[in-house]
Amino acid sequence: MILTILGCGTSTGVPIISCPCTVCRSKDPKNKRLRAAAWVQTRGKSILIDTSVDLRAQALRGKIFHVDGVIYTHPHADHIFGIDELRTYNFIQKKRIPVFGNAWTCTELRAKFEYIFSPKGPSEGGGVAQLDLQEISGKSQSFDVAGISVIPLPVSHGSKECLGYRIDSVAYVTDCSYIPDSTFERMQGLAVLVLDCLRIEGHGTHLNLDQALEIAARVKAKKTFFTHMGHDFDYAKTNRKLPKGIQLAYDGLRIKTRTS
């Protein structure tokens, strides 16, 4: 199994437009962060976690030639506004693509992309993504995506429920401010945890560095990578200060694990 970090940046990306800080002006490519998304390759299947607003660039760089399904964490713009890029995979694959999300996500997707999910007539122009939207519950033990078993990991994103996901021994949890005990139970025995870590100071809807470190210490995954980061974090300088087994992610990072 390979989990590729397509983007590890917050909603503004890094560099932030017009920001003169040292991280935004850095020449280190690992300080260049597109919006957060990931790509899972396992057992011959290709699954996207979110369709970020930067999906076209991410797919070209990552050489994503096929998509069997998409699992959405939540419906904020930076995580869903690349959805139109999926139509290219419809053209190539000549079939519809299943996409999954919780009730909040499905409601927002239907409202924001009515032309995809509730078309009032035949499309005109360049065509419309052909997607099958399937609602999932965070209470479900697991669900199936193209024959791959996925375990939902409900977390709080401020007042809303966001879903992380576990596939085999890898968990991806972004946009989170609190993890309930029931979700921690589903995160036992991880080889890899990819975890939200927005900034150093506290934030109302995201984990900060201290909180992310506390969660990483509780989960005890063999390796933990922080994602959804702003410009507080210089890749090289921050990594030197982090505990063993914990690192910042970077765009294009490929994490390989053995499947069970």
C-alpha positions in Angstrom: 0.0 0.0 0.0 1.2 3.5 -0.9 -0.3 6.7 0.6 0.8 9.8 -1.3 0.5 13.2 0.3 -0.9 15.2 -2.7 -1.0 18.4 -0.6 -0.2 19.2 3.1 -1.2 22.8 3.2 -4.0 24.7 4.9 -6.8 26.4 3.0 -4.5 29.3 1.8 -1.7 27.0 0.7 1.9 27.9 1.3 3.3 30.3 0.3 0.4 32.6 1.2 -0.3 35.3 -1.3 1.7 38.4 -0.5 3.2 37.0 2.7 6.8 38.1 3.3 7.6 35.6 6.1 10.7 33.3 5.8 8.7 30.1 5.2 6.6 31.7 2.4 9.8 33.0 0.8 11.7 29.8 1.3 13.3 28.1 -1.7 13.0 24.6 0.0 10.4 22.7 -2.1 9.2 21.0 1.1 7.9 24.4 2.3 5.6 24.7 -0.8 2.3 23.3 0.3 -0.8 22.7 -2.0 -4.2 22.2 -0.3 -4.6 19.0 1.7 -5.4 15.8 0.0 -4.1 12.3 -0.3 -4.0 9.3 -2.7 -4.2 5.6 -1.7 -2.9 2.8 -3.9 -3.6 -0.6 -2.6 -4.5 -4.0 -4.1 -4.5 -2.5 -7.6 -7.0 0.2 -6.6 -6.6 3.9 -6.7 -8.6 6.0 -4.1 -8.5 9.7 -3.6 -9.0 11.3 -0.1 -10.7 14.6 -1.0 -10.6 16.5 -4.3 -8.6 19.6 -3.3 -8.9 22.9 -5.2 -5.3 22.0 -6.5 -6.3 18.5 -7.8 -5.3 19.1 -11.4 -1.7 20.0 -10.5 -1.6 17.2 -7.9 -2.8 14.6 -10.4 -0.3 15.7 -13.0 2.6 15.7 -10.6 1.6 12.4 -9.0 0.8 10.7 -12.3 -2.6 9.7 -11.1 -3.9 7.9 -14.2 -7.0 6.1 -12.7 -9.4 6.8 -9.9 -11.7 4.0 -8.5 -13.3 6.1 -5.8 -13.2 9.2 -3.7 -13.7 9.4 0.1 -14.4 12.9 1.4 -13.4 14.1 4.9 -15.8 17.1 4.9 -17.2 19.7 2.5 -15.0 22.8 3.0 -13.9 24.5 -0.2 -10.3 23.6 -0.1 -11.2 19.9 0.1 -13.9 19.6 -2.5 -13.5 22.3 -5.2 -11.4 20.1 -7.4 -14.4 17.9 -8.0 -14.8 18.9 -11.7 -11.4 17.3 -12.4 -13.0 13.9 -11.9 -14.7 14.3 -15.2 -11.4 13.7 -17.0 -11.3 10.2 -15.3 -14.8 9.6 -16.5 -13.6 10.4 -20.1 -10.7 8.0 -19.7 -12.3 5.2 -17.8 -15.7 5.5 -19.5 -17.6 4.8 -16.3 -19.1 6.6 -13.3 -17.0 7.1 -10.1 -18.4 6.4 -6.6 -17.8 9.1 -4.1 -18.4 8.9 -0.3 -19.1 11.3 2.5 -21.0 11.7 5.7 -24.5 13.4 5.9 -23.0 16.9 6.2 -20.7 16.4 3.2 -23.3 14.8 1.0 -25.8 17.7 1.8 -23.2 20.3 0.9 -22.0 18.5 -2.2 -25.6 18.3 -3.5 -26.1 22.0 -2.8 -22.8 23.3 -4.2 -22.7 21.0 -7.2 -26.3 20.7 -8.2 -25.3 20.4 -11.9 -23.5 17.2 -11.0 -25.8 15.5 -8.5 -29.2 16.9 -9.5 -29.0 17.9 -13.1 -32.1 19.5 -14.6 -31.3 18.5 -18.1 -28.5 17.3 -20.4 -25.2 19.0 -19.9 -23.9 21.5 -22.4 -20.3 22.4 -23.3 -17.4 20.5 -21.7 -19.5 17.8 -19.9 -20.1 17.1 -16.2 -18.5 14.7 -13.9 -20.4 11.4 -13.6 -20.4 10.6 -9.9 -22.4 8.3 -7.6 -22.7 9.9 -4.2 -23.0 7.5 -1.3 -23.7 8.6 2.2 -21.8 6.9 5.0 -22.1 7.1 8.8 -19.2 7.7 11.1 -20.8 5.0 13.3 -20.3 2.3 10.6 -17.7 -0.3 11.3 -16.5 -0.1 7.7 -17.6 0.5 4.2 -16.4 -0.8 0.8 -14.7 1.3 -1.9 -13.9 -0.6 -5.0 -13.4 -3.8 -2.9 -11.2 -2.0 -0.3 -12.4 -2.0 3.3 -12.4 1.5 4.8 -13.0 2.3 8.4 -14.4 5.8 9.1 -12.8 7.8 11.9 -15.3 10.4 13.2 -13.6 13.5 14.7 -14.8 17.0 15.6 -13.9 19.9 13.3 -15.2 22.7 15.5 -18.9 22.1 15.9 -19.1 19.7 12.8 -18.2 16.1 12.4 -15.4 15.4 10.0 -14.3 11.9 8.9 -10.8 10.6 9.0 -10.2 7.2 7.4 -8.3 4.0 8.2 -7.2 1.6 5.5 -5.3 -1.4 6.9 -2.7 0.0 9.3 -2.8 3.6 7.9 -5.0 6.4 9.2 -5.5 9.8 7.7 -7.1 12.4 10.0 -7.2 16.0 8.8 -9.3 19.1 9.9 -9.8 18.1 13.4 -10.0 19.8 16.8 -11.0 16.8 19.0 -10.9 13.0 18.8 -13.4 11.0 20.8 -12.4 7.9 22.7 -14.4 5.7 20.3 -12.3 6.9 17.5 -9.1 6.4 19.4 -10.2 2.8 19.8 -10.3 2.5 16.0 -6.8 3.9 15.7 -5.0 1.2 17.7 -2.1 -0.7 16.1 -1.4 1.8 13.4 1.8 1.7 11.3 1.2 5.2 10.0 -0.9 8.2 11.2 -1.3 11.3 9.1 -2.6 14.0 11.4 -3.9 17.6 11.3 -1.5 20.2 12.6 -2.5 23.7 11.5 -0.2 26.0 13.4 1.7 26.6 16.7 -0.8 28.7 18.5 -4.3 27.4 19.4 -7.1 27.3 16.9 -10.9 26.8 17.2 -11.3 24.1 14.6 -7.9 22.6 14.1 -5.2 21.0 16.2 -2.1 23.0 17.0 1.4 21.6 17.4 1.1 20.7 21.2 -2.3 19.1 20.7 -1.1 17.1 17.7 1.9 15.9 19.6 -0.3 14.8 22.5 -2.6 12.8 20.1 0.4 11.2 18.4 1.8 10.1 21.8 -1.6 8.6 22.7 -2.0 6.7 19.4 1.6 5.5 19.3 1.7 4.8 15.5 5.1 3.6 14.3 5.3 6.8 12.2 3.3 10.0 12.4 3.2 12.7 9.8 1.6 16.1 10.3 -0.5 17.7 7.5 -2.8 20.6 6.8 -0.1 23.0 7.9 0.2 26.8 7.6 3.3 28.9 7.3 4.3 28.5 11.0 6.3 25.4 10.1 9.7 25.5 8.3 10.2 21.9 7.2 13.8 21.4 8.1 13.9 23.5 11.3 10.7 22.0 12.7 11.6 18.4 12.0 14.8 18.8 13.9 12.8 19.6 17.1 10.1 16.8 16.7 10.2 13.6 18.7 11.5 10.4 17.1 8.9 8.9 14.8 7.1 12.2 14.1 7.7 14.3 11.1 6.1 17.0 9.0 4.6 15.7 5.7 5.5 17.4 2.4 3.8 17.5 -1.0 4.6 14.3 -2.9 5.6 12.3 0.1 5.0 8.5 -0.6 4.5 6.4 2.5 4.7 2.7 1.9 3.3 0.0 4.2 2.6 -3.7 4.1 -1.1 -4.7 3.8 -2.6 -7.2 6.1 
